[in-house]
Amino acid sequence: MIQAVGWGSSVILLITLILQIRKQWKTETNEGVSKGLFAGQTAASLGFLIYSFITGELVFAFTNLLLTVSNAMGVYIYLRNQQSEKGKTVMPRSNKDICDES
């Protein structure tokens, strides 16, 4: 039962972050997102990941590994959107985007 609470919380947290990242990806804007949000979350997730491995807590290790990956994606999308907002060249989102431009 205790593990179920941990895993359930993990799923809720990851879904929340994924929805935010997806929104930023689709809208191509950083409106309402602070510069330090994903950078701070990435640093915290890395720290918690190390802590989780040291303590042997599988739920936290798994969650923080995925949080670190999702936060890194958030940083990438934030920087891509920032470039787009400044009128610079936007990094393509997929090969389809590259093909559509020709």
C-alpha positions as CSV (number, residue, x, y, z in Angstrom):
1,M,0.0,0.0,0.0
2,I,2.8,2.4,0.8
3,Q,4.5,1.8,-2.5
4,A,1.2,2.4,-4.3
5,V,1.0,5.9,-2.8
6,G,4.5,6.6,-3.9
7,W,4.0,5.3,-7.5
8,G,0.6,7.1,-7.7
9,S,2.2,10.4,-6.7
10,S,5.0,9.8,-9.1
11,V,2.5,9.4,-12.0
12,I,0.6,12.5,-11.0
13,L,3.7,14.7,-10.8
14,L,5.1,13.4,-14.2
15,I,1.7,14.0,-15.9
16,T,1.6,17.5,-14.6
17,L,5.1,18.3,-16.0
18,I,4.4,16.6,-19.3
19,L,1.3,18.7,-19.8
20,Q,3.2,21.9,-19.1
21,I,6.0,20.9,-21.5
22,R,3.5,19.8,-24.2
23,K,1.7,23.2,-23.9
24,Q,4.9,25.1,-24.4
25,W,5.8,22.9,-27.3
26,K,2.5,23.4,-29.1
27,T,2.1,27.1,-28.4
28,E,5.8,27.9,-29.0
29,T,5.7,30.5,-26.2
30,N,7.2,30.8,-22.7
31,E,4.3,33.0,-21.5
32,G,3.8,32.5,-17.8
33,V,7.0,30.4,-17.3
34,S,9.9,31.8,-15.3
35,K,13.4,31.5,-16.6
36,G,14.6,29.5,-13.7
37,L,11.7,27.0,-13.5
38,F,13.1,24.1,-15.5
39,A,16.7,24.9,-14.6
40,G,15.9,24.8,-10.8
41,Q,13.7,21.7,-11.2
42,T,16.5,20.0,-13.1
43,A,19.0,20.7,-10.4
44,A,16.6,19.6,-7.7
45,S,15.8,16.4,-9.6
46,L,19.4,15.5,-10.0
47,G,20.0,16.0,-6.3
48,F,17.0,13.9,-5.4
49,L,18.1,11.3,-8.0
50,I,21.4,10.9,-6.2
51,Y,19.7,10.8,-2.8
52,S,17.3,8.2,-4.1
53,F,20.1,5.9,-5.3
54,I,22.0,6.3,-2.0
55,T,18.9,5.4,0.1
56,G,17.8,2.7,-2.3
57,E,14.3,4.1,-2.8
58,L,13.2,2.7,-6.2
59,V,10.1,4.9,-6.5
60,F,12.1,8.1,-5.9
61,A,15.0,7.0,-8.2
62,F,12.6,6.2,-11.0
63,T,10.6,9.3,-10.6
64,N,13.6,11.6,-10.3
65,L,15.2,10.0,-13.3
66,L,12.1,10.8,-15.4
67,L,11.8,14.2,-13.8
68,T,15.4,15.0,-14.8
69,V,14.7,14.0,-18.4
70,S,11.4,15.9,-18.6
71,N,13.1,19.0,-17.1
72,A,15.9,18.8,-19.6
73,M,13.2,18.7,-22.3
74,G,11.6,21.8,-20.7
75,V,14.9,23.7,-20.8
76,Y,15.3,22.8,-24.5
77,I,11.8,23.9,-25.4
78,Y,12.1,27.1,-23.3
79,L,15.3,28.1,-25.1
80,R,13.8,27.2,-28.5
81,N,10.7,29.3,-27.8
82,Q,12.9,32.2,-26.5
83,Q,14.8,32.2,-29.8
84,S,11.5,32.1,-31.7
85,E,10.2,35.0,-29.7
86,K,13.3,37.1,-30.5
87,G,12.8,36.4,-34.3
88,K,15.8,34.1,-34.6
89,T,15.9,30.8,-36.4
90,V,13.7,28.3,-34.7
91,M,15.1,24.8,-34.1
92,P,12.9,22.4,-36.0
93,R,10.7,20.2,-33.9
94,S,10.8,17.2,-36.3
95,N,11.9,16.0,-39.7
96,K,8.4,16.7,-40.9
97,D,8.9,20.4,-40.1
98,I,12.1,20.4,-42.2
99,C,10.3,18.7,-45.1
100,D,7.4,21.1,-44.9
101,E,9.7,24.1,-45.2
102,S,11.0,23.1,-48.7
